[in-house]
Amino acid sequence: MLEHLELFFKSVFVSNMVFATFLGMCSYLAVSKKVSTAVGLGAAVIFVLAVTVPLNWLLDQYLLRDGALAWLGPEYADYDLSFLSFILFIATIATMVQLVEIVVEKFSPSLYNSLGIFLPLIAVNCAILGGSLFMQSRDIATIGLAFNYGLSSGIGWFLAILAIAAIREKIRYSNVPAPLRGLGITFIVTGLMAIGFNSFGGMLTGGDEGAKEELQQSAKTEEVKEDVKKELEKNEVSFNNVQNN
Amino acid sequence: MGLLTKKDQALILDPLADNNPITIQVLGICSALAITAELKASIVMGISVLFVLGVGNVVISLIRNIIPSKIRIIVQLVVVATLVIIVDQVLKAFAYELSKTLAVFVGLIITNCIIMGRFEAFALGNGPWKSFLDGIGNSLGYAVILIIVGFFRELLGSGTLLGFQVLGDPVAKTGLYALGYENNGFMVLSPMALIVVGIIIWVQRSRNKDLIED
């Protein structure tokens, strides 16, 4: 339960998709002129992320990662298909978006009318593919956590686009220098918001340190797990690099 | 006029300044901001996009008449994903450290809006040679912004360029550091990427009044 809570706050605030990793910036900038459209796109992103991340988790776990094919029989245990992950993830996303569009159109025409135009856009939103790729590089352990990760990243993205849309509606009445109007001021405001979100960084460090110590202790006792630990640390380092960048 | 006619030159030169994919068309922001803390990563990212967009534009333009328009998005995604896998594997083989720094952002070239945007807007309606030039022009425009942002962030943030200490040694206090200069660690953090791009837009639009939005 605690790790679910931690992952939730981490993905909504600390490593917010827009402010920490700049995912989905294109639609974030293009569709944030009005609050109502921003809410529509944000809701669609939450929905698609919550569906595609667990699906891609299954694909990653049982098809793509090193030795994932072991369930087919011992002779398949050596295959590492992870180089195929880009193409499979994007295929899942494109199909799911189409499927979701058809289902929503059939069962809830009113929701379709409000989301409809945004759904096709979402297939090429980097936030969606980014969610799946981060899920893979962070080694999310269970499908429940994967669902949680997708949902909470979506909520973080929703929060960001809602905030910037509200600011842009108000900023129209301010006297912004002419060359900065429109795109320029949006960039700078987003930068300032990202500085604000940086301050959430201290929120979860206590939990993280405990987890690291535990990892080190278990590695000391069991030398067999040494390799696994190295792999984990490598992933963590690369993830931290991405975050720092 | 040789190899390139006036129109062909415009295809390459326009996206470098007045029709820049990042600052004017607002495409491909995600990766542009995330990996520009170092100049080296920016250059490699620029080259990767150059390859994917150049080749992808030609491929899409060659098959543009046989793609059914209903499934064109999926066809485009498959073409891009294939090219990106090639880039990713090459990076992993020849520049492993760098591919760790770029991490998922190589994969995110697939959903880079520049690629899909140029496929939709140009390659689907033009011949292969023009599409190739358009691809080269747009990815150069993208690379230019990446390199400018990467240059300032690495220089002001870590005092280095491509890993070389150009401002002196911060530990031994030589060069500028002897005068009391300090690195601005804030430039390495993600928010400054947004603000640097904002400033580039500001400068560009002050120089060319036609670009100002109302």
Interface residues (C-beta under 8 A of the other chain):
Chain A: F19 A20 T21 F22 L23 G24 M25 C26 L29 A30 F83 L84 S85 F86 I87 I90 A91 A94 P120 A123 V124 N125 C126 I128 L129 G130 L133 F134 S137 P177 A178 P179 L180 R181 G182 L183 G184 I185 F187 I188 T190 G191 L192 A194 I195 N198 K234 V237 S238 F239 N241 V242 N244 N245
Chain B: T23 V26 L27 G28 I29 C30 S31 L33 A34 I35 T36 A37 E38 A41 I73 I74 L77 V78 A81 T82 V84 I85 D88 Q89 K100 T101 A103 V104 F105 G107 L108 I110 T111 N112 C113 M116 V188 L189 S190 P191 M192 A193 L194 I195 V197 G198 I199 I201 W202 V203 Q204 R205 S206 I212 E213 D214
